[in-house]
Amino acid sequence: MGIPLRVLLVEDSEDDALLMLRELQRGGYQVTFERIDTPTAMKAAIAGETWDIVICDYSMPTFSAPAALKQVKESGLDLPFIIVSGTIGEDTAVAAMKAGAHDYIIKGNLARLIPAVARELREALVRRERKQAEEQIKASLQEKEVLLKEIHHRVKNNLQIISSLLNLQAEYIKDNQALEVFKDSQNRIDSMALIHEKLYQSQDLAKINFADYIQDLVTNLFYSYNVNSSAITLKMNVEEVFLAIDAAIPCGLIINELISNSLKYAFPQRELGEICIDFCSIEANLFKLTISDNGVGFAQDFDFQATESLGLRLVKGLTHQLQGNIDFISYNGVEYKIIFPTKNF
């Protein structure tokens, strides 16, 4: 038994076709073939059967190798295409190879046919295996994307459930200080839930648009603390920066703590005030976050590094987690400036 080979033979000469078929049989192939020599027959053959290789004469009365090659390309099939002709010149052969033909052979030298066919069949197999591997990788990546979106969605939902439970529990608490603790915890949870919501909504599951996140986070905080936006205004100067989750969560929690502090303590009489947020890239993978207000500020003897405030201790710890530095100024209000690096993605 020879090696099965399905050949689409584009040739107007029956004698030449028989010579090529005999050569293939001598080379150990068991050939199944169809001989055609018109564009219509070529189109029907491509659509109706599965082929291993196309062997094509260059010039025929009603058809040509370039036209046949064009049909193969338009079909989307990756078929080895070998030109076997007695009339082709070197320049014409080179042009055909550039157009996508895999080899050309002179009819007077059919000894080259078997090695050429064997080589092109091997290379076609390699291309098919590579394409299959790429499709498998693509399918695997798509599955992982769906899984990651589902994970972020579920994490967000679970965090919102915890937030809702805290809210329900708070209804039974009469102590104002305890209520504030519950509200602070709820806002921290909401800030993390918002990260996961942005991630599963994002086209890039690794990073989120942090400018959009900051806008939504601050809007939620203003609503949570029942802030009159006509009295306390917000100024934002935030570049369109994309952060990965390992930077977005601590940075989001920092913003949550500092904006919450301003809303709770900077304007005790609900007087007119302003809160500013600036976030920008200083250089590649290095960012600066500045949050300030023009409220009452801290007492002159306030020691930021030795503070017992849970919120500010969290800010310092999260800044350390980001491998960043924080500067604190209390003059005509407060200003926090944090500079931190991020990984290159």
Long-range contacts (C-beta under 8 A, 24 or more apart in sequence): 1-30, 2-28, 2-29, 2-30, 2-31, 3-28, 3-29, 3-30, 4-29, 4-30, 4-32, 5-29, 5-30, 5-31, 5-32, 5-52, 5-53, 5-117, 5-121, 6-31, 6-32, 6-33, 6-49, 6-50, 6-51, 6-52, 6-53, 7-31, 7-32, 7-33, 7-34, 7-51, 7-52, 7-53, 7-54, 7-55, 8-33, 8-34, 8-36, 8-42, 8-45, 8-46, 8-49, 8-51, 8-53, 8-54, 8-55, 8-79, 9-33, 9-34, 9-35, 9-36, 9-55, 9-56, 10-35, 10-36, 10-37, 10-42, 10-54, 10-55, 10-56, 10-57, 10-60, 10-63, 10-65, 10-68, 11-35, 11-37, 11-55, 11-56, 11-57, 11-60, 11-84, 12-37, 12-57, 12-60, 12-61, 12-63, 13-57, 16-57, 16-84, 16-107, 19-107, 19-110, 20-55, 20-84, 20-110, 20-113, 23-110, 23-113, 23-114, 24-113, 24-114, 24-117, 26-114, 27-113, 27-114, 27-117, 27-118, 29-117, 37-61, 37-62, 37-63, 38-62, 38-63, 39-63, 39-67, 39-71, 42-68, 42-71, 43-71, 46-71, 46-72, 46-75, 46-77, 47-75, 51-77, 51-79, 52-79, 52-80, 52-121, 52-124, 53-79, 53-80, 53-81, 53-82, 53-117, 53-120, 53-121, 53-124, 54-79, 54-80, 54-81, 54-82, 55-82, 55-84, 55-113, 55-117, 56-81, 56-82, 56-83, 56-84, 57-83, 57-84, 57-85, 58-83, 58-85, 58-87, 58-88, 58-92, 58-96, 58-104, 59-85, 59-87, 59-88, 65-96, 65-101, 66-96, 66-99, 69-96, 69-99, 69-100, 69-101, 72-100, 73-100, 78-124, 78-127, 78-128, 78-131, 79-124, 80-117, 80-120, 80-121, 80-123, 80-124, 82-113, 82-116, 82-117, 82-120, 84-110, 84-113, 145-205, 148-199, 148-200, 148-205, 149-200, 149-205, 150-200, 152-196, 152-197, 152-199, 152-200, 152-205, 153-196, 153-200, 155-193, 155-196, 156-193, 156-194, 156-196, 156-197, 156-200, 159-189, 159-190, 159-192, 159-193, 159-196, 160-190, 160-193, 162-189, 163-189, 163-190, 163-193, 180-264, 183-224, 184-260, 184-310, 184-311, 186-224, 187-220, 187-221, 187-224, 187-256, 187-260, 188-253, 188-256, 188-257, 190-220, 190-224, 191-217, 191-252, 191-253, 191-255, 191-256, 192-249, 192-252, 192-253, 194-220, 194-252, 195-245, 195-248, 195-249, 195-252, 199-245, 204-242, 206-244, 206-245, 206-345, 207-242, 207-243, 207-244, 207-245, 207-248, 207-345, 208-242, 208-243, 208-245, 208-248, 209-240, 209-241, 209-242, 210-238, 210-241, 210-242, 210-243, 210-248, 210-251, 210-279, 211-238, 211-239, 211-240, 211-241, 211-279, 213-248, 213-252, 214-238, 214-255, 214-277, 214-279, 217-252, 217-255, 217-256, 217-259, 218-255, 218-259, 218-277, 221-256, 221-259, 221-260, 221-263, 222-263, 225-260, 225-263, 225-264, 227-263, 228-270, 231-267, 231-270, 231-271, 231-272, 231-273, 232-263, 232-267, 232-272, 232-273, 232-274, 232-275, 233-273, 233-274, 233-275, 234-274, 234-275, 234-276, 234-277, 235-274, 235-275, 235-276, 235-277, 236-276, 236-277, 236-278, 237-276, 237-277, 237-278, 237-279, 237-280, 238-277, 238-278, 238-279, 238-280, 239-279, 239-280, 239-281, 241-279, 241-280, 241-281, 241-287, 243-342, 244-342, 244-343, 244-345, 246-343, 247-322, 247-340, 247-342, 247-343, 250-318, 250-319, 250-321, 250-322, 251-289, 251-318, 251-322, 251-340, 253-314, 253-318, 254-289, 254-314, 254-315, 254-318, 254-319, 254-338, 255-289, 255-291, 257-311, 257-312, 257-314, 257-315, 258-291, 258-311, 258-315, 258-336, 259-291, 260-311, 261-311, 261-312, 262-291, 262-293, 262-295, 262-334, 265-295, 265-296, 266-293, 266-294, 266-295, 266-296, 266-297, 266-333, 266-334, 267-293, 267-295, 267-296, 268-296, 282-339, 284-344, 285-341, 285-342, 285-343, 285-344, 286-339, 286-340, 286-341, 286-342, 287-339, 287-340, 287-341, 287-342, 288-337, 288-338, 288-339, 289-336, 289-337, 289-338, 289-339, 289-340, 290-335, 290-336, 290-337, 290-338, 291-335, 291-336, 292-333, 292-334, 292-335, 292-336, 293-333, 293-334, 294-332, 294-333, 295-333, 295-334, 296-333, 297-330, 297-331, 297-332, 297-333, 297-334, 298-330, 298-334, 302-330, 304-328
